[in-house]
Amino acid sequence: MMKIDIWTAIIAGIFGIITGYFVPFAKWQVEKLKLRRNERIVFIRQLRELISSVEFSTQEFKDTTLYSRFRKHLPDKITERIDCKDGRIRLEIHLAGSRAGLQNEILDQLCILEEKWKLI
């Protein structure tokens, strides 16, 4: 009878020590995921506000830190249009009510990133 109580106490103590180390680690992992999700939400919100503004300018957008962070998520054809490294001047004409244009393409890519990050 006494041996069973000692073994129960030893096993309970071992599980207690293991749990004491594991639970804070698990909580930290969950907290890291929450922080990453919140940072991504803020990032997407800031990008959407900047891109959706009426005064949107490709040149000003290109010079922001938001673009630097977002650039790696954009397809090459869009980054080439934004960066315009070839020295050519690009002129885009948009008809009223059309969805064409760089601004809309960037917004579309932003939606794709939201889905990839499972924010929507």
N, C-alpha and C positions, 0 to 999 in steps of 0.2 A: 504494500500500500504506500509506503514511504518513497519507494523508488519511482513510482508513477508520478507522484507530486513533484519530485525533484526534476524529472525529465520534462514534465509539463512546464515547470518554471524556467528551465533552461531554454526550451524551444520557444516559449513565449518571449523570453528576453532577447533571443537571437532575432526573432521576427520584429520585435520592437525596435531593435537597433537598425535593422535593414529598413524598416518603414520610416524611422527617424531621418535617415539619409535620403531615401527615395522621394518622399512627399514634397519637401522643399524644392528638389530638383524638378519634379513634375510641375509644380506650381509655377516655377520660373519659366519653364518651356511654354506653358499656356500663356503666361504674361507676355513673353516675347512675341508670340503669335498675335496677341491682341494689339501690342504696340506697333508691329509691322502693318497690320490691317489698318489701324487708325492713321498711320503715316501715309499709307497709300491712298486712303480716302481724302486726306487733306491735299496731297499732291494732285490727285485727279481734279478735285474741286478748284484748286488754284489754276491749273492748266485750262480747265473749261472756261473759267472766268476770263482769262487772258485771251484765249482763242476766240471766244464768242463776242468779245467786245466789238463795237461798231468801228472803233479806231484801230482795229487790228492791222499791224504792219509786219510783213515778213521780216524786214530788216531789224525792227525792234525785237521781234520774237526770237530771232536768231541770236541776239546778244544777251538773252536772259539765261539765268542758271536753270530755270525750268526746262528750257529747250535742251540744255546740255544733259540733263537727267533723262529727258524723254527721247532724245535722239536715238539711243540704242534700241528703242522699241519701234522705230519707224522703218518702213521699207526704204531701200537704197534710192529708189526713184524719187521719193518725197524729200529725203535729205539732200539729194542733188539739187532739187528745185529750190530748197530753202537756202542751202549754202552757196549755190551759184558760183562755184569755184572756177568755172571755165571762162569767166570774164564776159560772158554774154549777158545782155540785159533782156529780161523776160517781161513780156507784156501780156497780161491776161485780160480778156474782155468777158464779162459775165452778163448774161441776159437777166432781166428782172424775173425773179421767181425760179431761177434755175438752181440746181444743186451742184453745179460744177464749180470748180475752183479749189485752190490750195487750202483755203480756210476750212471748207467742208471736208476735204480729204483728211486733214489733220484731225478734225472732230470725229470722223469715222474711225480713224486709227485709235483715238482715245477710247472710243466705245469698245473696240476689239481688246484693248489692254484691260479695260474694266472686266470684261468677260473672262479673260485669261486669268486675272487675279481673283476671280469669283467675288467681285464686289457688287455685281448686279445679278 
